[in-house]
Amino acid sequence: MHKPDYLLLGTIFFLVILGLIVLTSTSIVISQKKFGESFYFLKHQILNGVILGLIACFIVSRINYSFLKRSAITIMIISIMLMILVFIIGINHQGAKRWLSLANFSFQPSELFKISIIIYLASWLESHKKNINNLNSIITILVMMLVPAVLLVLQPDISTLAIIILISLIMYFYSSAKISYLVLGSLVTIFLLATVILISPYRINRITTFLNPDTGTQGISYQINQSLVAIGSGGFWGRGYGQSIQKFNFLPEPIGDSIFAILAEEFGFLGISLTVLAFFIILKRGLTIASQAPDFFSQSLAIGLSSYIVIQAFINILSVSGLIPLMGIPLPFFSYGSSHLISTLIASGILINISRYTKLVS
């Protein structure tokens, strides 16, 4: 056993601390307005997200990753059962049933499911690697995705479904699958997602807003336009910590999906660059760990987990910057929400775990 990847470990802690710093400033206004205290959201993020997440991160970083391989099916079944439980006793919020509540703690089973599907798929790909270019393999993967896809569409949580499918295709590609099968899987995925989008007016509005952001500037295009104002006003150095204007009830979802815009407004291009660089480091270290990991399961797992963190980060950054349609994906380590933060730290912990069984050569 070797030492953990300290560069990866340091980058993760940097993003956790920076995320709390940005959330502190961003959440003060809305926290004071809703609860009469300035640090309500910060306290909840620390108690229910950071502390629990770091404990989970430490535990999974110390347990041999082979345990995950042996438990892949069990973890997957538990995740699907929790997803089904959402429809029975879940919390309905703004027309969506995505949360379970235990005492004063609520969480999204779909966040746990993202990790579960990566673990299960890594195990499945290893056991079927010799037959990966059999047409039955891509059909099997598509069938495996059917149950969770239906559950996510019913919640509805199409953004999570898109992320899961994208990560699965990346892992499938890494397993040396034929390009023709990847194209087939991608086309089926695009067709199904397009169908789901076209039957939902608010998703069509997101496409319309992306193609023509000047349409409905006080309506459907309001969020993206306010995000661009925040990003543009930050300049190179930013307005300064705590000096955001958009967080004063101008920008929707400032502590959630749009928190990157506040980061840009207060810390400027310099802050954006450091944040993007940190996510690139996670990607680079994840790929390095995968390339030198001792077996195919750990290699595939490292690819899936690093993709899980980085893809969500860049989708959030690109959508808030108006470069792709808004998708409602939180920014890892930054956006308010204990479920997403805990899941991200679990993914980080497993990556660190794999690095401890890998003699890394940078």
C-alpha angles and dihedrals in degrees: 000000000000137000116281121259099273094189090056091044092049093048092052092051090046091055092046092053094043089048091055091047092052093043091051092059096037097049100046096088098044091040092054092046096049103033107016093242130092101224105040095117093041092053092049092047091052098043100038100027117023100036096042091041094052091048090051090045091053093047096050091043090060100043116085107257090228086076087067090054092053091046098042097110093044092050090049094050092049090050093051091047090053090049090053091046089061090071092051105044102000127132117254111220122175092337095311129106105206107124138079120200126214114180104307094339123090126183141176114242088201089069091056089045091060089061092042095054091050091052093045094045092049089053093045094048092051093051092046099037094115091055097036092118093055110110088233090067096065090042090051092051091049090050091048088056093051100083097045089042091057091046092050093047090052094050083043107238108140093158091061090047091052091050093049093049093047092051091046091053091050091051091046090051090050089056089067096255119170115272089230091059091048090051090049092050092046093050092050090048094048091049094050095045091046090052092051091048095048093054092054118073097202091053090050087052089057090055091047091050092051094050094044113017091174090069114097097356089176092042132027094001096045098098097049093044092051089048091054091048090053094047094045095047091055093072116180101315099027130231090283134264112307093008099105115135097189093063089067094090094291102100117057117228094011093165094041131039094349099051091107089066091057090047089054093046095051101032100029128203090326092059092045091051094051091048094048090045090054091054090047088054090053089051093047094047091045091054091046092050090048093050093052102033115125100241141020094255092058091042093052091042092053091050092050096046097045088047089050092058100038100041092054091047095052094041089054093046094046094046095047088048091054095245094118131016117282109268105177093242115152121232107250115247091005113058118085113255130100097214095058094042093049091048091049092051091047089053089048091049093052090050089052089048092055090047089058090061092046126080095221120212109186 
